[in-house]
Amino acid sequence: MRTGVSKTRRCQVPGETRRHGSIRRPALALGCVVIAASAVTGIAGAAVSLAPSPAQPPTIAYVTETAKTPPVVWAIRSDGSQKTRLGAGTSPLVSPSGTQVAVGLFGTSPNETGPAIAIYSTSGAAPLTYLNLKTENATPLAFSPDGRYLAIDVQSTAIRGGALLSGVAIVDLQANTLKLIAHGQPYGASFAPNGSDELVYALAPSQTLSAPVNVFRSKPDGTGTVALTRDGRSLFPVWGPGAIAYDRERMRRNDAPVYQIWLRSPTGSSTRRLTNIHVRTLVSGLVPLAFSADGSRLLAQFGGQDTSEAWTVRVPSGRARRLTVNGRSVQAAGLSADGGTVLVDEGGFLGPASEGRTATVPFAGGRSTVLVAHGSQASWNG
């Protein structure tokens, strides 16, 4: 399952279409926003089921969109069954049970009015909606393993002091509440895989390229916050079994920063560099996206200017390789729990979602299996 990445040092996931683009850490592509915890708007719908679903094919969410039609989110089983139109949205994120799909709503209406985020039910229940596009934008980042909590990147649309009104917010789906637990510019979030509902996130005090960014650990209500890094150059954390993967950036003059993946213990007591790949000009390098259940495999995205490539990383060796289909790059979308299968978007990069297709590829590379012929921005609970 994909977790952890907001979208590039700003609001863009390095390397994923529409919500991804240049992986450079500044340049707020959308002019996002964040709100105070009390600014929740329009909470609707019945209580959601948090229990895991019985064994069944994974649920995949994806987006269709053309140059003339708005973005629409769909859900489908990996075996092609139960195709369901959920509603408007982008950046879909499937819950662990596959019964909910969180989406951002920026760019889905001509006047940018209404709620900023929605959580759709795949069974047809009324959606839950939060925040207000007049004052903030929001992007789903990660679900907790039990499905109770959703971390979101909230970006204030205020012209001044936007970072102070932005931050990491947590939706408690059991209590039907939203709370902003950290103020600043988020760069990814991820929940502990052990079911404790603790999370890690990266945060900078402002949206400028030079602003220091560090990784923090806290409980879902924001209490017990501890800084895991203090170097001012750590971002995009993904919490895996036994270690947290994150990027450490090296700034370059008049060029994109360089990202290499590091591993740190959840307590912050030990750290080591995992990858050491060449990063050419105008691109930034690898951003971790998802661990396999045993922690031996890591899915990453190599991003930068006009670049979005899925890469696989072996742990602990740090061996990294680009994942291709028929010699062409694909965009990373998710990793199966056993680490054997990667969910990818083929094509559609820098174009409308329906120009791409969603497929699976073996972690070691090989032929792809197309699951959705016209659609991208995929997510799953595989």
N, C-alpha and C positions, 0 to 999 in steps of 0.2 A: 504494500500500500504506500502511496506517495505521502510524504509528510514534510513539513518543516520549512518550505521556502516561500517567502513573500516574493515579490518580484524584484529583481536586481536591486542593487543598493539603491533603493527607492521602493517602488511598488511593483517591480516586475520580476517575474521568475526568469532567471537566466535561461534563455533558450526556448521557452514555449511560445507558440504563436501569439496571437493577439495580446495576451497578457505578458508575453515575453518579448524581448527585443534586445536592444543593446543591454549588455549585462553590466555596463558601467554603473558604479555605485551612486552617482548623483542624478541629475536630470529627472525630476519627478515627471514621469510621462503623463500621468493622469491628473495631477494636482489633487491628490487624495486628501483625506481628512480624518480627524478623530474627535470623539465627543466624550463628555462626561458620562459617568455610569447612568445618570438619571435621564439621559437623552434618548432612551429607548422609545421607538415609536411603533405603533401598530402591531403589537404582539397578538398573533391570531392563531387559532387552531387548537386541537385537543392535545393532551399529554402524549408524548411519544413513548414507544416501547424501547427500552434500553437493553433488553435481553438479546444475546447472540442468536442468530438464526441457525436452524439445523443445517447439516451439510447439504449444500446445493451449489449449482454453478455460480461463479462470482457475478456480482452486479456491476455493470459498466455504465458510467454516465459519459455523455459526449455532447458536443454542440454542433448544430447545423446553422449555417449562415451563408448567404450569398451577397453579392454586391447590391442586390435590391431587396433582400429580406433581412429582418432583424435576427439576432442570435436566439436560438431556442435550444433548451436542454432536454435530452432524452435519456431514458434508462432502458437497458436491455440485458438479458442474461448472456453469458459468454457462449452459450449454446444456441443463441439466436432467438430464444423464446422470451415472452413477456415484454415485448417492446412497448414502451409507454412514453407519451409526450408529457413532460413535467411542467414546462412553462418557460418564460423568458429567463435569460441568465447567461453568465460566462463563468469561467474558472470553476467548473463543478468539482465537488469533493464528496466522494461516497463514504458513508459511515461504515464502521467495521461490520455491522449486521447487514448492511445493504438495504436497510429500510428507509434511510434518509439520504438526501443529496443537498448539500449546502452550495449556494451559488452567489456570485456577486451580481448586482443589478445595474451597475453603472454602464451606460451605453445601450441600454435596452429600450429606452423610450426617448422620443424626440425632445422632450422638455426637461429631461433629467429630474423628474419629480417622483415622489413616492418613496417606499422603503429602499434601503441601500443593500440589504442582504436578505435572502430567503432560504428557508430550509424546507425542501419539498419532501413529501412522503411518497414512496414508490407504490404504496397501496391505495393512493387516492384520497387520503385525509387532507384537510385544509392545510396549506403551508403556514409556517411560522415566519413572520417578517420582523425586521429590526432596523433601527436607525432611520435616517432621513437624507435622501440625496441632496437636499438643499443645503445641508451643513456638513455632510461627510460621505465618503465612499468607503466600501469595505470589501475585503477579499478573504475567503475562508483559507485557513492555513493548515489546521490539523484537528482531527477528532481524537479524544482519549480512547484507549482500547475498549473500555466498557460502553462507549458511545454516549456517555452522559454529558461530556463537555466538548465544546467546539472553540478553538482559538481562532481569532480573526484579526486581520490587519486593518485598523481603522485609520483613515486619512482625512483630516479636516480640510474643508474647502476654504477656510479663512485665509485671506491674503496675508495677514500678519499673525505671527504667533502660531502658525499651523502645527508645528511640531509639538507644542505644548498641549494642543488639543487632540493630537493624534496618539496612537499607541497600540498596545496589545490588549484586546478585549476578550473576555471569556463568556460564552453563552452556556448557562446551566440548563440543559434541556429537560431535566427533571423538575426544576423549580420554575422554568420558563422566565429566566432573568438574564440580563446582560450586565457585565461589570467591566469597566476599563481598569485593568490591574497595573498597567505601566504606561507612563506618558513619554512620548518621544517618537523617533522614526524606527519602526520595526524592520528587521531583516531576518525573518524566519522564526518559526516556533515548532516545537515537537514535544509530545507527551512521553513519559516513561513507559516502556513496554511491559513493566511488571504489574500494572494495574493499580499503582499507588495514586494515580491521577496528578502527580507532580508533572511539571513541564519545564522545558528550557526555551529561552527565546533570546534573540539578539536585539539590542536597542542602542540607538545613537540619540544624543540630545537635540540634534538638528538635522536638517536634510542636506546640508552641504557635504561636498566630497571629503573635506578634511576633518569632519566631525569624528571624534573617537567613537567606536562601536565595540561593545563587549557582550559576552554571553552571560545570562543570568538564569538561575534556577529558583522556582517558587512553587507554592501550592496553587491550586486553581483559583483560590479567592485572593491571591496576591500576597498572602502572608508568608513569612519565612523566607523572604527573598535573599539570595546569596549570589554575589558576583563570582562566576567561575573563571573569568579572565579579566585582566586589568591592563592588557597591552594596547587597547584602543583600536585594534585591527582584527577582531574576531567576529564572525557573523555566519549566518545560515546553519544553525545547529540541527542535527538529526540524532535523536536519542535511540541508540541500539542496545542490544544485549551486551552488557559489560562496558560499553564505551559510548561516548558522545562524539560523533563526527561533526566537524565544523570547518569553515574556511578561515585561514589566516591570510590577510591580504598584504601585498607589498605594493606601495604606491610607485608609479612611474611618471616622470615629468611629461606633460602633454600627451599622455597615453592612458589607456585603461589600466586599472590596477591588476596585479597578478594574483590569482587565487590558487592556493594549494590546500589539500585536505589534511587536517590533523585529527588525531584522536586524543580524547581526554577522559579520565575516569569521571563518573558522575559526581564525585566529591571534589574533583579538581586537584587531587593529590598527585596525579601523574599525567604526563602529556608526551606525545611523540608525533613526528611528522609521518604521514601515511603516503602521500604522493609526491612525485618530483618530476613532473612532465614539462616539456618545453612549451612556453606560451608566447606566441608570436605577437606582433604589434596589432592593436585594435581589438584584441580579444582578451578575455580575462582568465579563462581556465575552468577548472572543475568546481561544481557546486554539488554537495551531497544531497540526494533526494530520498533514498529509502534503503534500509537494511533488510536482509533476509532474516528469518526468525532465529537462526543460530549465529548471526553476526559475521559469517564468513564471506558474505557477498554484499556489495554496496553498489547501488545504482546512482549515477551522477549525470549532470548535464554540463557540457562544455559550451559556454556562451560568449557572445561578444557581438561586434558589429556584423549584421547580416549572417550570424552564425548561431546555430542551435543544434547540438549533436548529443545523442545519447552515448554515454560511456559506461563501461563496467569496471569495477575495481575489486580486486581480490584482497581479503583481509586475512592475515596481517601483512602479507608480502607487499601490498601497495601496487601490484601490477595492474596497470590501467590500459584499456584498449577501447578504441572507437567501435561502436556497434553500427553495422551497416546492413542494408538489404539491397542486393543486386548492385553493390558498390556505391550506393548512395546513403547519405546520412539520414537518420531518423531522429525524432524528438522523444525523449524519455517521458513516460507517463506513469509507470508503476512497476513494482517488482512483486512477484508471487512470494508467499511466505516461505516456500522451500528454496527460493532463490534460483529456480530453474528457468523461469519464464519472465520476460520483460514485456510490459504493455507499452506500445509505442504509437506515435502519430507519424504516418508517412505522408509527406507532402503537406500542403496547406500552410507551411511556414511563411509568414509575412503576407498571407492572402486570406480570403474568407474561409471559414472553417470547413465548409462543404467541399472545398477543393482538395481537402486531405482525406485520409482514411485511417481508421483505427485497426491495429493488428497486434499480434503477439509474435515474439521472436525468442528463440532459445538464448539464455544468458551467454552461452559460448559462441553465439552467432549462428547464422544459417538462414533457411527460408522462413518467410513470414506467413502467418495465417491471418487472413483478413477477416475481421469481425464486423466492421462497419465500413461500407463502401464509400459513403459520403458523410464525413464528420470528423472532428478532431477535438483537441482540448480534453483528452480522455482522462478518466479516473476510474479506479475499481477497488473492490475489497478483496482482491485475490490474495 
